[in-house]
């Protein structure tokens, strides 16, 4: 059910590292008629300033973006930058999944 159908206020959500698009597909499906309001931004988060110029968001979500950093020493700065994109009271979610898609 789209957020507006549930009486929810509009929210700005940033998905990091959409990869094959499994998460964004689910997000778009849940938005229904509001899906046209989605804006896609391409940025290379292996670069230190990947988040420069992005607005603040109510939520930042990711499934496997951190594996693209290629070394765990980059993870802390990645999550710090992602956290800097949250509005006050915002939330973040990160999940690491197996490479095989679950049916």
Helices and strands as residue ranges (DSSP letters): G 3-6, E 13-16, H 22-31, G 32-37, E 57-62, G 65-69, G 72-74, H 75-83, E 86-94
